[in-house]
Amino acid sequence: MNKKILITASIFGFLAVAFGAFGAHALKDLITVEAQQTFETGVRYQMYHAILLLFVGTNSDLQKSAKKILYYLIVIGVILFSGSIYGLATNLLTTFNFKTIGFVTPIGGLLLILTWGFLIVNFLKIKPKNGD
């Protein structure tokens, strides 16, 4: 599971940098400043959660079952949250109206919030070791 988590983290990080560059350069003259800021929000949250996945994949205090839950919460949350934000920010450039699926953005955000809450609960369950 750790390898899968780390590979996904790397892909999310890679794509966040690529999307960030795309948003800053290729989209600069195509979408409004407000849409650019919205797009950047998606990139930022994707990168935050790529880093979180790296942490989850390398953390030895988390149970395998907890890592699996965290993995799916993060992956689905990022896809729904950041993915829908990318679509909404570039809505005018496509023939598909992303506003029709805009309701998934808060669902993705909720999953990301639940991720952090689940992480807190799991850290509270850790038994202290000698010296902790």
Secondary structure as GFF3:
##gff-version 3
##sequence-region A 1 132
A	DSSP	alpha_helix	2	21	.	.	.	ID=ss1
A	DSSP	pi_helix	22	26	.	.	.	ID=ss2
A	DSSP	alpha_helix	33	58	.	.	.	ID=ss3
A	DSSP	alpha_helix	64	89	.	.	.	ID=ss4
A	DSSP	three_ten_helix	91	93	.	.	.	ID=ss5
A	DSSP	three_ten_helix	98	101	.	.	.	ID=ss6
A	DSSP	alpha_helix	104	124	.	.	.	ID=ss7
###
